[in-house]
Amino acid sequence: MARALLVDALGDWLSRAEIVARGKEARFRAARDALAAGDVADALRAARALMDELPRSALALALWVDAARAAGVAEEALEAAQALCRSVPYRSDVWLVRAELEQECGLDARVSLETAAQAADPVAAADRARLSLCDLDLTVGDGERAEHWLDQLSVAGMLGPEVSLRRVRARLSVGDRTGARVLAKDLPLPATSDGPGWLLRAELLDLDDPRGDEALRRAVMLETPRAAQVAQQRLPCLEPEARRRWHALALDLGVAEEPDWALAFALSASADQFPRVIARALESARDAHTLQGLAAAALTAGDASALLEVAAAAEHHGAELSAEVTTLVSALRASGAARVATLSGLDTPFARQLRERWLREWLAPGSAANWDDLLPLTASIAEQLADVDAIRALSAIGRELEGPLVAAVVGEFNAGKSSFVNALLGEAVAATGVIPTTATLHRLTWSPDRIARVERSNGEPARVVPFARLKETLQAVDLDSVAEVRLLAPLELLKRVELLDTPGFNAPDSAHARAARKALQEAHVALWLLDATQALKHSERARLQEIARLGVPLLVLLNKADRLSAEELQSALAHVEEGLAAAELRPEGEVLAFSALLANPEAADPAAYERSGFEHVRSALDEMLGAKGRELKDRVLRERFREVVARLEQRGLARQSSYQASLSAEQAELAARGRWVERARQAPSAWIAGLEAILRRRLPELQAIARPVRGARVDGRIERFVGSRARMLWLDEICAELLRLGEMPSLSADGTARLQAGVGGVLRALGAQLTESTADAAVTRVATACVDVVTELGLAAPPSRSARPAWLLELEALSAAVLGGHPTQLPGSMPRAKEDAVV
């Protein structure tokens, strides 16, 4: 359809009369006829000539606009339209043409369109401008403003399907799908080539409606604006089969490798397909926007490998990624403790996943824990929490890692523990036959010399004696003062194992049982000796369960087998094994029977050792205390480490609860401070009047103070002196009045300091003016400035402390890794993502 000409719309008799009066009618008619005949070059030349002669004629300007538009000279036509708008600013059609030309030139036409929409004549042009404004707002997703323009249409302009379609789109834009469906119920199906219509139909239908998916596919194939973006946004919500169909369509259209489509397929890929999709997307990704989107997709999927690939591609193309991604990539490229340290303070879902996963790897079952990284990290948390006991426990674990395996020989009194130790060492080192009242803990360690050291608990020096004099020495000292007996000998086994020969649990003195328990808390493995003649009594079963609760690996040995016949021994072994199973006790190996008496290295009968059955025990112990020693120690230290972490978690809960209470109080004050500021803004004159009354009441005092220096040479020192006096006179009273006026009960220490600093600064700066002849005006200035302090105090809020500290993030991950699963969520923590999201 031919474009309507402005020259026809503006052909009023006044302009025509001007042309006739100036004798230019023939030139005007020739230009008009050339334009009508399609001879645009002649028409433009004639229009330019006419403009030279009639530069202010609206009709000549209109002819110039029409001729320039017809000739395709948009910039010249825009220049003419701008001049025409100055000549006839009340014409909506002129402003509409100007807007169209601005759009052709790539300029923002909104102001011209809004002017056209507000003009009254002609109505049809104003309506077209309103529809154009509606389309602009729909393009940017502002449905409410789009409806505003539709509501301004004339009665005639509101009719027609195009307006109805725009109303439907506006309702969809504001998220009112129900309202949009009501408006669209009478709309017919779109024509085959109506891309916008098919896109609208797709947006109206539910995501799982096949008709909606088919409509969207048509809109994409017709290259409808926004259709591809809508499809890309929907891909992650579709079923796998539907996503495959979309991928096939993208391949057919040749757009599958385009950055936006590649990113959409990456975001919607399943976990098993994600690495392949990311790799394919990176083949064509070049720009920063696409690479940033792929990085976000890798974060969402929790795929560390994909994130590293995206980062490498971004570095290659010089694209900058977000600070979070940069930090995560640095952590992924690091190793050991540096990984967790690099994440310090980063509180995002993927960072929490990685932190927890790495800590779990440090404690992976089946291998030794990564104590070199675990202990410093945990000690740092303990230092942040000022937990001295935890720090000591961690230091003890560190020392034990470097020391020998500690094996505690335990059992009830007279089970033959010392005899067993002597048989194990192949030398009579441990004292035997000591009565229960004189028994104490014996610690056997390696030394190049054979000596016994009796440690004292009463402050007296230790006694160092030969082995042979040990029993004599113990009988000569006050037994209550003996803390421990340390036996040092150059025996090969003691280079790898430190033995603790404990008092009997059933000794008459309860202190002996406490000593045995202390040994168990220190031991990495427990060797429990049973008396074969009365094996696994009820009291022994209870003690064994106590050892199991401590998490100390246990080997059960049946001594004094020489006192039973073969049948009786088998019956005793069966009884012990059944009793252990019933008590749900799982020793490290089978129950072994032997005779420590026959295995005595000082036995007179050389064949006694072979009959003792001790060689079988020695082999089992060599494996347990030698090859498996590191594993056994690691198991025990893990349990002790678990206790430390549980303690730190509880302390962290208490610290964070206190922190949350402080934060809540701070937030409450900030809210109250906001209301205080709002009251100051609502009634500043009343506040100023109240402060003026306070200032005037004590103004004579300040003037009296300043009188001795009146007439002296005015310099900075005098002004500072008077200002300081003013602060002393009014600071407290003005601060109290400001709180009263704002109904503010009190301020925190920080808020009070800020208020006093602000008001004090005003009084110091303006105090000298209160003593001058213009004191009345100065009083108002001071009062006004004090009210402004309140406003500024509301704006200058203290920095937020809502960010969770690094120690808390590390403690959460440590608790999850050590205590198993996910611990009770610490206050202020964010919801956890599933660990299996990390690929």
C-alpha positions in Angstrom: 0.0 0.0 0.0 1.3 3.5 -1.0 2.6 5.5 1.9 0.4 8.5 2.9 2.0 11.8 2.1 2.4 14.6 4.6 2.0 17.2 1.9 -1.5 15.9 1.3 -2.4 15.9 5.0 -1.1 19.5 5.5 -2.4 21.0 2.3 -4.4 23.7 4.1 -5.4 26.9 2.3 -3.1 29.1 4.4 0.1 27.4 3.2 -1.3 27.1 -0.3 -2.1 30.8 -0.2 1.5 31.6 0.8 2.8 29.6 -2.2 0.4 31.3 -4.6 1.2 34.7 -3.2 4.9 34.1 -3.7 4.3 32.9 -7.2 5.7 29.5 -6.5 2.5 27.5 -7.3 3.9 26.2 -10.6 7.1 24.9 -8.9 5.1 23.3 -6.1 2.8 21.6 -8.6 5.7 20.3 -10.7 7.3 18.8 -7.6 4.1 17.3 -6.4 3.4 15.8 -9.8 6.9 14.3 -10.1 6.5 12.7 -6.6 3.1 11.3 -7.7 4.6 9.9 -10.9 7.5 8.2 -9.0 10.2 10.6 -10.4 11.7 11.0 -7.0 15.0 12.6 -8.1 13.1 15.5 -9.9 10.7 15.7 -6.9 13.6 16.0 -4.5 15.4 18.7 -6.6 12.2 20.7 -6.8 11.5 20.4 -3.1 15.0 21.6 -2.2 14.6 24.6 -4.6 11.3 25.4 -3.1 12.7 25.2 0.4 15.5 27.7 -0.6 12.7 30.2 -1.5 10.2 29.4 1.2 12.2 28.1 4.2 9.4 28.6 6.7 6.6 27.1 4.8 5.0 24.1 6.4 3.8 22.8 3.1 7.2 23.1 1.5 8.8 21.3 4.5 6.2 18.5 4.2 7.0 18.2 0.4 10.7 18.0 1.3 10.1 15.2 3.9 8.0 13.2 1.4 10.5 13.6 -1.4 13.5 12.7 0.7 11.7 9.6 2.1 10.8 8.5 -1.4 14.4 9.0 -2.5 15.6 6.9 0.4 17.6 9.7 2.0 16.5 9.0 5.6 19.0 11.4 7.2 17.8 14.3 5.0 14.2 13.4 5.5 14.8 13.4 9.3 16.3 16.8 9.1 13.2 18.1 7.2 10.9 16.3 9.7 12.6 17.9 12.7 12.1 21.4 11.1 8.5 20.5 10.3 7.8 19.5 14.0 9.0 22.9 15.0 6.6 24.5 12.5 3.5 22.4 13.4 4.2 20.8 16.9 0.5 20.0 17.4 0.4 17.4 14.5 0.6 13.8 15.6 1.2 12.5 12.1 4.3 14.8 11.7 5.7 13.5 15.0 4.9 9.9 13.9 6.8 10.3 10.6 9.7 11.8 12.6 9.7 8.7 14.9 9.7 6.4 11.9 12.6 8.2 10.4 14.5 8.1 13.7 14.0 4.4 13.8 15.3 4.1 10.2 18.4 6.0 11.3 19.0 3.8 14.3 18.0 6.5 16.8 15.7 6.2 19.9 12.2 7.2 18.7 10.4 7.0 22.1 10.2 10.7 22.7 8.8 11.4 19.3 6.3 8.6 19.6 5.2 9.8 23.0 4.7 13.3 21.6 2.7 11.9 18.7 0.6 9.9 21.2 -0.2 13.0 23.2 -1.1 15.2 20.2 -4.8 15.4 19.3 -4.8 15.6 15.6 -5.1 13.4 13.6 -6.5 10.7 16.0 -5.5 7.8 13.7 -1.8 8.8 13.8 -1.9 9.2 17.6 -3.3 5.7 17.8 -0.5 4.3 15.6 2.0 6.0 17.8 0.4 4.4 20.9 0.6 1.0 19.3 4.2 1.5 18.4 5.0 2.5 22.0 3.1 -0.6 23.2 5.3 -2.8 20.9 8.4 -1.2 22.3 7.4 -2.0 25.8 6.4 -5.5 25.0 9.8 -6.0 23.4 11.5 -5.2 26.7 8.9 -7.1 28.8 7.2 -4.1 30.3 3.6 -5.4 30.0 2.1 -2.9 32.4 3.3 0.1 30.5 2.2 -1.6 27.2 -1.3 -1.9 28.6 -1.2 1.8 29.6 -0.7 2.7 25.9 -3.5 0.4 24.8 -5.9 1.9 27.3 -5.2 5.4 25.7 -6.4 4.3 22.3 -9.4 6.0 20.8 -12.7 4.1 20.6 -12.1 3.3 16.9 -8.5 2.4 17.6 -9.4 -0.2 20.3 -11.1 -2.4 17.7 -9.4 -5.0 15.7 -7.5 -8.3 16.2 -4.1 -6.5 16.4 -5.1 -4.7 19.5 -6.4 -7.9 21.1 -3.2 -9.7 20.3 -1.2 -7.0 22.0 -3.4 -7.2 25.1 -2.8 -10.9 25.3 0.9 -10.4 25.0 0.8 -7.7 27.7 -1.0 -10.1 30.1 1.6 -12.8 29.4 4.4 -10.3 30.0 3.1 -9.6 33.5 2.7 -13.3 34.2 -1.1 -13.4 34.0 -1.5 -16.5 31.8 -5.1 -17.0 33.0 -6.0 -13.5 32.0 -4.2 -13.9 28.7 -6.1 -17.1 27.9 -9.4 -15.4 28.6 -8.5 -12.6 26.2 -7.3 -15.0 23.5 -10.2 -17.4 23.6 -11.9 -16.0 20.5 -8.7 -15.6 18.5 -8.4 -17.9 15.4 -5.5 -20.2 14.8 -2.5 -18.2 13.3 -1.9 -18.3 9.5 0.7 -20.8 8.3 3.3 -18.1 8.0 2.3 -16.0 11.0 5.4 -16.5 13.2 4.3 -14.0 15.9 0.9 -15.7 16.1 2.5 -19.2 16.6 4.9 -17.8 19.2 1.9 -16.3 21.1 0.0 -19.6 20.9 3.1 -21.4 22.3 3.3 -19.0 25.2 -0.4 -19.4 26.0 -0.3 -23.2 26.2 1.2 -25.2 29.1 4.8 -26.4 28.9 3.8 -30.0 28.7 1.1 -29.4 26.0 2.4 -30.9 22.7 0.5 -28.3 20.8 2.5 -25.6 22.5 5.8 -27.3 21.7 4.7 -27.6 18.0 3.6 -24.0 17.9 7.0 -22.9 19.2 8.8 -25.1 16.7 6.9 -23.4 13.9 7.7 -19.9 15.3 11.4 -20.9 15.4 11.4 -22.2 11.9 9.8 -19.0 10.7 12.6 -17.1 12.4 10.2 -15.1 14.5 11.8 -12.6 16.8 12.1 -13.9 20.4 11.1 -17.4 19.4 14.6 -18.8 19.7 15.1 -17.2 23.1 11.8 -18.6 24.4 12.7 -22.1 23.1 16.2 -21.9 24.7 14.7 -20.9 28.0 12.3 -23.8 27.9 14.8 -26.5 27.1 15.9 -27.3 30.7 12.3 -27.9 31.6 11.6 -30.5 28.8 11.8 -34.2 29.0 14.9 -35.8 27.4 13.0 -37.0 24.3 11.6 -33.5 23.7 15.1 -32.0 24.1 16.4 -34.5 21.5 13.8 -33.3 19.0 14.8 -29.7 19.6 18.4 -30.6 19.0 17.5 -32.3 15.8 15.6 -29.2 14.6 18.5 -27.0 15.5 20.8 -29.2 13.5 18.4 -29.0 10.5 18.3 -25.3 10.8 22.1 -25.1 11.1 21.9 -23.2 14.4 22.9 -26.0 16.9 26.5 -24.7 17.1 25.5 -21.1 17.5 26.5 -19.8 21.0 23.0 -19.2 22.4 21.7 -22.6 21.3 24.9 -24.4 22.4 24.5 -22.7 25.8 20.9 -23.7 26.0 21.7 -27.3 25.2 24.5 -27.3 27.8 22.1 -25.9 30.5 19.6 -28.6 29.8 21.9 -31.6 29.4 21.7 -34.5 31.8 24.6 -35.3 34.0 25.9 -38.1 31.7 25.6 -35.9 28.6 26.8 -32.7 30.1 30.6 -33.1 29.6 30.1 -33.9 25.9 27.6 -31.1 25.4 30.0 -28.6 27.1 32.9 -29.8 24.9 30.8 -29.4 21.8 29.7 -25.9 22.9 33.2 -24.8 23.5 34.2 -25.6 20.0 32.2 -22.6 18.8 32.1 -20.4 21.9 34.2 -17.2 21.4 32.5 -14.3 23.1 32.5 -13.5 26.8 28.7 -13.7 27.1 28.6 -17.3 25.9 31.6 -18.4 27.9 30.1 -16.8 31.1 26.9 -18.7 30.4 28.8 -22.0 30.0 30.6 -21.3 33.2 27.2 -20.7 34.9 25.9 -24.0 33.4 29.0 -25.8 34.8 28.3 -24.3 38.3 24.6 -25.4 38.1 25.6 -28.9 37.1 28.3 -29.0 39.7 30.8 -30.2 37.1 34.3 -29.3 38.1 36.0 -30.7 35.0 33.6 -28.7 32.7 34.3 -25.6 34.7 38.0 -26.0 34.2 37.5 -26.5 30.4 35.4 -23.3 30.2 38.0 -21.4 32.2 40.8 -22.6 29.8 38.7 -21.5 26.8 38.0 -18.1 28.4 41.7 -17.6 29.0 42.5 -18.5 25.4 39.9 -16.0 24.1 40.7 -13.3 26.6 37.2 -13.4 28.1 36.7 -12.4 31.7 34.7 -14.7 34.0 33.0 -13.8 37.3 35.0 -13.5 40.6 33.3 -16.7 41.9 34.3 -18.7 38.9 37.9 -17.4 39.0 38.2 -18.3 42.7 36.7 -21.8 42.1 39.0 -22.4 39.1 42.1 -21.4 41.2 41.0 -23.8 44.0 40.4 -26.6 41.5 43.9 -26.1 40.1 45.5 -26.2 43.5 46.2 -29.3 45.6 45.9 -30.3 49.2 45.2 -27.7 51.8 45.7 -24.9 49.3 42.4 -25.9 47.7 40.3 -25.3 50.8 42.4 -22.2 51.6 41.7 -20.7 48.2 37.9 -21.1 48.8 38.2 -19.2 52.0 35.1 -17.1 52.6 33.4 -18.2 49.3 29.8 -19.1 50.4 28.2 -20.5 47.2 26.5 -23.8 46.6 29.3 -25.1 44.4 32.0 -23.9 46.8 30.3 -25.7 49.7 30.1 -28.9 47.6 33.8 -28.7 46.7 34.9 -27.9 50.2 32.9 -30.8 51.6 34.0 -33.2 48.9 37.7 -32.5 49.4 37.4 -33.0 53.1 35.7 -36.3 52.6 38.5 -37.3 50.3 41.0 -36.5 53.1 39.1 -39.0 55.3 38.3 -41.6 52.6 37.8 -45.0 54.1 40.3 -47.7 53.1 43.3 -45.4 53.2 45.1 -43.3 55.7 43.6 -40.0 56.5 45.3 -36.9 55.1 46.4 -35.7 58.6 48.9 -33.2 57.1 46.1 -31.1 55.8 43.3 -32.0 58.3 45.1 -31.1 61.5 46.2 -27.5 60.5 42.8 -26.7 59.1 41.0 -28.0 62.2 43.5 -26.2 64.5 42.8 -23.0 62.6 39.1 -23.4 63.3 39.8 -24.2 67.0 41.9 -21.0 67.2 39.1 -19.0 65.8 36.8 -20.5 68.4 39.4 -20.0 71.1 39.0 -23.7 72.1 42.2 -24.5 74.0 41.2 -28.1 74.8 40.6 -28.8 71.1 44.0 -27.4 70.2 45.7 -29.6 72.7 43.8 -32.7 71.5 44.8 -31.9 67.9 48.4 -31.5 69.0 48.3 -34.8 70.8 47.0 -36.5 67.6 49.9 -34.9 65.7 52.4 -36.3 68.2 50.8 -39.8 68.1 51.2 -39.9 64.3 54.9 -39.6 64.7 55.2 -42.0 67.6 55.0 -45.8 67.8 51.8 -47.8 67.9 50.4 -48.0 71.5 49.0 -51.4 72.5 47.3 -51.8 75.9 47.3 -55.2 77.5 44.1 -55.3 79.5 42.0 -57.7 81.4 40.9 -58.6 84.9 43.4 -59.2 87.7 45.4 -62.4 87.5 44.6 -63.0 83.8 48.4 -63.3 83.2 48.9 -59.9 81.5 52.5 -59.4 82.6 53.4 -63.0 81.8 52.0 -62.4 78.3 54.1 -59.3 77.9 57.3 -61.2 78.9 56.4 -64.0 76.5 55.8 -61.5 73.7 59.1 -59.6 74.3 61.1 -62.9 74.8 62.5 -61.5 78.0 61.3 -61.2 81.6 60.8 -57.4 81.6 57.3 -56.9 83.2 57.1 -57.8 86.9 54.8 -60.8 87.6 53.2 -61.9 90.8 52.6 -58.4 92.0 49.6 -58.4 94.4 46.6 -56.2 93.3 47.2 -53.5 95.9 50.6 -52.8 94.5 49.8 -53.0 90.8 50.1 -49.9 88.6 50.4 -49.0 84.9 53.6 -50.3 83.3 54.7 -48.6 80.1 57.2 -50.5 78.0 59.2 -48.4 75.5 62.4 -48.8 73.5 65.8 -47.6 74.9 69.4 -48.6 74.4 69.6 -49.3 78.1 67.6 -51.6 80.4 66.2 -49.4 83.1 63.0 -49.0 85.1 61.7 -45.6 85.9 59.1 -45.1 88.6 57.3 -41.8 87.9 55.9 -40.0 91.0 52.8 -37.9 91.3 53.6 -36.2 94.6 56.4 -33.9 93.2 59.2 -36.2 94.3 61.8 -37.1 91.6 61.4 -40.3 89.6 63.3 -43.4 90.8 65.5 -45.1 88.2 66.5 -48.7 89.0 67.5 -51.9 87.3 64.7 -54.3 86.3 65.7 -56.7 89.1 65.0 -54.1 91.8 61.7 -52.9 90.5 59.5 -55.1 92.7 61.6 -54.1 95.7 61.3 -50.4 94.8 57.5 -50.5 94.4 57.2 -52.2 97.8 59.3 -49.5 99.4 57.5 -46.4 98.1 54.1 -44.9 98.9 52.0 -46.6 96.2 49.6 -43.6 96.1 52.5 -41.5 94.9 53.3 -43.8 91.9 51.9 -42.3 88.7 53.4 -44.8 86.3 56.2 -47.3 85.9 58.2 -46.9 82.7 60.2 -49.9 81.5 62.9 -49.2 78.9 64.7 -52.0 77.0 66.5 -52.5 73.7 64.0 -55.0 72.3 63.2 -55.0 68.6 59.4 -55.1 69.0 59.5 -51.9 71.2 60.9 -49.9 68.3 57.5 -50.3 66.6 55.1 -50.8 69.5 54.7 -49.2 72.9 53.1 -51.6 75.3 50.9 -50.6 78.3 50.7 -53.4 80.9 47.6 -52.3 82.8 46.3 -53.1 86.3 43.4 -55.5 86.5 39.9 -54.1 86.1 38.6 -56.1 89.0 41.4 -55.2 91.5 40.1 -54.1 94.9 41.4 -50.6 94.5 39.2 -48.6 92.0 42.2 -46.4 91.2 43.6 -49.4 89.2 40.5 -49.5 87.0 40.8 -45.8 86.4 44.5 -46.4 85.4 43.4 -49.1 83.0 40.7 -46.8 81.4 43.3 -44.1 81.0 45.5 -46.6 79.2 42.6 -47.5 76.8 42.0 -43.8 76.0 45.6 -43.6 75.0 45.9 -46.9 73.2 45.6 -47.6 69.4 44.8 -51.2 70.0 43.7 -53.3 73.0 44.8 -56.8 73.7 42.3 -58.3 76.1 43.4 -61.4 78.0 40.8 -63.8 79.3 41.3 -66.6 81.9 40.5 -69.8 80.0 39.2 -71.4 83.2 36.5 -68.8 83.6 36.3 -67.0 80.3 34.1 -64.1 79.4 32.4 -63.4 82.7 29.6 -60.8 82.8 32.0 -58.2 84.1 34.4 -58.8 81.3 31.7 -58.5 78.7 30.8 -55.1 80.1 34.4 -53.9 79.9 34.8 -55.2 76.4 31.7 -53.2 75.3 33.3 -50.1 76.9 36.4 -50.6 74.8 34.2 -51.0 71.7 32.5 -47.7 72.5 35.9 -46.0 72.6 36.5 -47.2 69.1 39.8 -49.0 70.0 40.5 -52.1 67.8 40.4 -55.2 70.0 42.1 -58.6 69.9 40.8 -61.2 72.4 43.3 -63.7 73.7 42.5 -66.8 75.9 45.3 -67.4 78.4 46.0 -70.4 80.7 45.0 -72.9 78.0 47.4 -75.4 79.6 44.9 -75.8 82.5 42.2 -77.2 80.2 41.8 -80.4 78.2 41.5 -80.2 74.4 37.7 -80.6 74.6 37.4 -78.1 77.4 39.5 -75.6 75.5 37.3 -75.9 72.4 34.2 -75.4 74.5 35.8 -72.3 76.1 36.7 -70.9 72.7 33.1 -71.5 71.4 31.7 -69.9 74.5 33.8 -66.8 74.1 33.0 -66.4 70.4 29.3 -66.9 71.0 29.4 -64.4 73.9 31.2 -61.8 71.7 28.7 -62.2 68.9 25.8 -61.8 71.3 27.3 -58.6 72.7 27.8 -57.4 69.1 31.6 -57.2 69.6 33.8 -57.7 66.6 37.4 -58.4 67.4 40.1 -57.9 64.8 40.6 -61.6 64.4 39.7 -64.9 65.8 40.0 -65.7 69.5 43.5 -67.2 70.1 44.2 -69.6 73.0 47.7 -70.0 74.5 49.6 -70.4 77.7 51.8 -67.5 78.9 53.2 -69.7 81.6 54.6 -72.3 79.1 55.8 -69.5 76.8 57.8 -67.9 79.7 61.3 -67.2 78.3 62.8 -68.3 81.6 61.0 -71.7 81.6 63.2 -74.7 82.4 61.5 -77.0 79.9 62.8 -76.1 76.4 59.8 -77.8 74.7 57.3 -75.9 76.8 57.2 -73.0 74.3 56.1 -75.3 71.5 53.2 -76.6 73.6 52.2 -73.1 74.7 50.6 -72.2 71.3 52.2 -68.8 71.6 53.8 -68.9 68.2 50.4 -68.7 66.6 49.6 -65.7 68.8 53.0 -64.0 67.9 52.3 -64.4 64.2 48.8 -62.8 64.5 50.3 -60.0 66.7 53.1 -59.4 64.2 50.6 -58.8 61.5 48.3 -56.7 63.6 50.9 -54.6 65.3 53.2 -54.4 62.3 51.6 -54.5 58.9 48.2 -53.3 60.1 49.6 -51.0 62.8 49.3 -47.8 60.7 45.7 -48.7 59.8 44.8 -49.4 63.4 46.3 -46.2 64.6 44.5 -44.3 61.9 41.2 -45.8 63.0 41.7 -44.7 66.6 42.9 -41.3 65.7 39.9 -40.8 63.4 37.6 -41.5 66.4 39.5 -39.0 68.6 39.5 -36.5 65.7 35.7 -37.1 65.4 35.3 -36.2 69.1 37.3 -33.0 68.5 35.2 -32.0 65.5 32.0 -32.7 67.4 33.2 -30.5 70.2 34.1 -27.7 67.7 30.7 -28.1 66.1 28.9 -27.5 69.4 31.2 -24.6 70.2 30.5 -23.2 66.7 26.8 -23.5 67.3 27.1 -21.5 70.4 29.3 -18.9 68.8 27.1 -18.6 65.8 23.9 -18.4 67.9 25.5 -15.5 69.8 26.5 -13.9 66.5 23.0 -14.3 65.2 21.6 -12.7 68.3 24.0 -9.8 67.8 23.1 -9.5 64.2 19.4 -9.6 64.9 19.9 -6.8 67.4 21.9 -4.8 64.8 19.2 -5.3 62.2 16.5 -4.3 64.7 18.4 -1.1 65.4 18.9 -0.4 61.7 15.1 -0.7 61.2 14.5 1.6 64.2 17.1 4.0 62.9 15.3 4.0 59.5 12.0 5.0 61.2 13.9 7.6 63.2 15.2 9.2 60.0 11.8 9.0 58.4 10.3 11.0 61.3 13.0 13.6 61.0 12.2 14.0 57.3 8.5 14.2 57.8 8.6 17.0 60.4 11.9 18.8 60.2 10.4 22.2 61.2 9.1 20.7 64.5 12.5 19.1 65.2 14.4 22.3 64.4 12.1 24.3 66.7 12.7 21.9 69.6 16.5 22.2 69.2 16.3 26.0 68.8 14.6 26.2 72.2 17.4 24.2 73.8 20.1 26.3 72.2 18.5 29.6 73.2 18.0 28.5 76.8 21.7 28.2 77.3 23.0 30.7 74.7 23.8 33.4 77.3 26.2 30.9 79.0 28.2 30.5 75.7 28.2 34.3 75.1 29.5 34.9 78.6 32.3 32.4 78.0 33.2 34.0 74.7 33.0 37.7 76.1 36.6 37.8 77.5 37.9 37.1 74.0 35.5 39.5 72.2 37.4 42.2 70.4 40.6 40.2 70.3 42.1 39.3 67.0 39.9 36.6 65.6 41.8 33.5 64.6 41.3 29.8 64.4 42.2 29.2 68.0 39.5 31.4 69.3 36.9 29.8 67.1 38.0 26.3 68.2 37.9 27.4 71.8 34.3 28.7 71.5 33.2 25.7 69.5 34.6 23.3 72.1 32.7 25.2 74.8 29.5 24.9 72.7 30.0 21.2 72.5 30.4 20.9 76.2 27.2 22.9 76.9 24.8 21.3 74.4 26.0 17.9 73.2 24.3 15.6 75.7 21.0 17.6 75.8 20.8 17.8 72.0 21.5 14.1 71.5 18.8 13.3 74.1 16.3 15.6 72.4 17.0 14.1 69.0 16.3 10.6 70.4 13.1 11.9 72.1 11.8 13.6 69.0 12.3 10.5 66.9 10.8 8.1 69.6 14.2 6.3 69.6 14.6 4.6 72.9 18.3 4.1 72.6 21.2 3.5 70.3 24.0 0.9 70.3 27.5 1.9 71.2 28.3 2.4 67.6 25.2 4.4 66.9 25.7 6.6 70.0 29.3 7.3 69.0 28.2 8.3 65.5 25.4 10.6 66.8 27.7 12.3 69.3 30.5 12.7 66.7 28.0 14.3 64.2 26.4 16.7 66.7 29.7 17.5 68.3 31.2 18.3 64.9 28.3 20.7 64.2 28.7 22.5 67.5 32.5 22.8 67.2 32.2 24.1 63.6 29.3 26.5 64.1 29.6 27.3 67.9 31.5 30.6 67.3 28.7 31.9 65.1 26.3 31.7 68.1 28.2 34.5 69.8 28.0 36.9 66.9 25.4 39.6 66.2 23.6 37.1 63.8 23.1 34.6 66.6 19.4 34.0 65.8 20.2 32.9 62.3 23.1 30.8 63.6 20.8 29.1 66.1 18.6 28.0 63.2 21.7 26.8 61.2 22.9 24.8 64.1 19.5 23.2 64.8 19.1 22.4 61.1 22.6 20.8 60.9 21.9 18.6 63.9 18.7 17.3 62.3 20.7 16.6 59.2 23.1 14.5 61.4 20.1 12.1 62.1 19.5 11.8 58.3 23.1 11.1 57.6 23.2 8.6 60.5 20.5 6.6 58.8 22.4 6.6 55.5 25.7 5.7 57.1 24.7 2.3 58.4 27.5 0.1 59.7 28.7 -2.6 57.3 26.6 -5.7 57.2 27.9 -8.7 59.1 25.6 -11.1 57.4 28.4 -12.8 55.5 29.4 -16.0 57.2 33.1 -16.2 58.3 35.5 -18.6 56.6 35.9 -20.7 59.8 32.2 -21.4 59.9 32.1 -22.6 56.2 35.1 -24.9 56.9 33.5 -26.2 60.1 30.3 -27.0 58.3 32.2 -29.0 55.6 34.4 -30.7 58.3 31.4 -31.7 60.4 29.7 -33.2 57.3 32.8 -35.1 56.3 33.7 -36.3 59.8 30.4 -36.8 61.6 28.8 -38.3 58.6 25.9 -37.1 56.4 25.0 -33.5 57.0 25.1 -32.2 60.6 22.6 -29.9 62.2 22.6 -26.8 60.1 24.5 -24.1 61.8 22.6 -20.8 62.3 22.8 -18.5 59.2 24.0 -21.3 56.9 22.6 -21.7 53.5 20.7 -24.8 52.2 23.1 -27.5 51.1 23.2 -28.9 47.6 23.4 -32.7 47.2 26.9 -34.0 47.3 26.3 -36.2 44.3 25.8 -33.1 42.2 29.6 -32.8 42.1 30.7 -34.9 39.2 
